[in-house]
Amino acid sequence: MTIVRAVAESAVDVDSYVDELDVPLAESTPLAAAGEKVRLRIRMRSYEKQLLEDCVVQIQAVAEATGAVFKGPVMLPTKRRIYCVLRSPHVNSNSREHFEIRTHHRLVDLKNLSAETVSMMMQWVPPSGVEVECSIA
């Protein structure tokens, strides 16, 4: 728990985000009516596994700070792209080298969203090397 709190304090400063907004937010301002289910689905991809794990910890810290329900991470299949290259420029075409690029994927859901949760996630800056796609459903 101490690590998550430390990451939450370093990743997102809640007070500065609330001060920058034009509309004052209550801590439990729901985004949907009582019967509707709203979730924020976050899909991340990167060449490095550790960067994805750091992003998941940061998103989890934002969810805990704002009271959203954190579901995940779901580890989606890793895509491997293999490149075959000739070792010599002219002869020995049977001698080849293989290189691969692995793309790791993670999926995270946030439920019971408030306006504060969405604004903090919109202002969150992921580390370089991580592609993030967000959708609200």
C-alpha positions in Angstrom: 0.0 0.0 0.0 2.9 2.4 0.7 4.3 2.0 -2.8 0.9 2.7 -4.4 0.5 5.9 -2.3 4.0 7.1 -3.1 3.3 6.5 -6.8 0.0 8.2 -6.5 1.6 11.3 -5.0 4.3 11.4 -7.6 2.2 10.6 -10.6 -0.9 12.8 -9.9 -1.4 15.8 -7.7 -5.1 15.8 -7.1 -5.3 19.3 -5.6 -3.6 21.0 -8.5 -5.9 19.3 -11.0 -9.0 20.4 -9.2 -7.8 24.0 -8.9 -7.2 24.2 -12.7 -10.7 23.1 -13.6 -13.4 25.7 -14.3 -16.2 23.8 -12.6 -15.8 22.8 -9.0 -16.2 19.1 -8.6 -17.7 17.2 -5.7 -15.8 14.0 -4.8 -18.7 11.7 -5.7 -20.1 13.4 -8.8 -21.3 10.5 -10.9 -21.1 10.7 -14.7 -24.1 8.6 -15.4 -27.6 8.2 -14.1 -28.3 5.7 -11.4 -29.2 2.8 -13.7 -26.6 3.3 -16.3 -23.2 1.6 -16.3 -20.3 3.7 -17.4 -16.7 2.4 -17.6 -13.4 3.7 -18.9 -11.6 1.1 -20.9 -7.8 1.7 -21.2 -5.8 -0.3 -23.7 -2.0 0.1 -23.6 0.7 -1.3 -25.8 4.5 -1.1 -25.6 7.7 -2.9 -26.5 8.8 -3.0 -22.9 6.8 -5.0 -20.3 8.1 -2.9 -17.3 6.7 0.3 -18.8 3.2 -1.3 -19.0 3.4 -2.4 -15.3 4.4 1.1 -14.2 1.4 2.5 -16.1 -0.9 0.0 -14.5 0.3 1.0 -11.0 -0.2 4.7 -11.8 -3.7 4.1 -13.1 -4.5 2.1 -10.0 -3.3 4.9 -7.8 -5.6 7.4 -9.7 -8.5 5.0 -9.2 -7.8 4.7 -5.5 -7.4 8.4 -5.1 -10.8 9.2 -6.8 -12.8 6.3 -5.5 -13.2 4.5 -8.9 -13.3 0.7 -9.1 -10.2 -0.7 -10.7 -10.5 -3.9 -12.8 -7.5 -5.6 -14.3 -4.9 -5.7 -15.7 -5.8 -8.1 -18.4 -2.7 -9.4 -20.2 -3.6 -9.6 -23.8 -1.6 -11.7 -26.2 1.9 -10.5 -27.1 2.4 -9.9 -30.8 5.7 -11.1 -32.3 7.0 -9.6 -35.5 10.0 -11.6 -36.9 12.4 -10.3 -39.5 14.6 -12.6 -41.5 17.9 -11.0 -42.8 20.7 -12.4 -44.9 24.0 -12.5 -42.9 26.3 -11.8 -45.9 25.7 -9.3 -48.6 26.5 -11.5 -51.6 26.8 -15.2 -51.1 25.6 -17.9 -48.6 21.9 -17.2 -48.9 21.3 -20.2 -46.6 22.8 -18.3 -43.7 20.2 -16.0 -42.2 19.6 -14.1 -39.0 16.2 -13.7 -37.3 15.2 -10.6 -35.3 11.9 -10.1 -33.6 9.9 -7.2 -32.1 7.5 -8.1 -29.3 4.5 -5.8 -28.6 3.0 -6.3 -25.2 -0.6 -5.4 -24.5 -2.6 -4.6 -21.3 -6.2 -3.8 -20.7 -7.6 -2.0 -17.7 -11.2 -1.0 -16.8 -12.3 1.8 -14.4 -15.9 1.7 -13.2 -18.0 4.0 -11.0 -16.4 7.0 -12.7 -16.7 10.5 -11.3 -15.9 13.7 -13.1 -12.7 13.9 -11.1 -11.6 10.5 -12.3 -12.1 11.3 -15.9 -10.3 14.7 -15.6 -7.3 13.1 -13.8 -7.1 10.4 -16.5 -7.2 13.0 -19.3 -4.4 14.9 -17.7 -2.3 11.8 -16.9 0.8 11.6 -19.1 2.0 8.1 -19.8 5.7 7.4 -20.1 7.3 7.6 -23.5 7.2 4.3 -25.3 3.6 3.4 -24.2 0.7 3.9 -26.5 -2.6 4.4 -24.7 -6.2 4.2 -26.1 -9.1 5.2 -23.9 -12.8 4.7 -24.5 -15.9 5.4 -22.4 -18.6 2.8 -22.8 
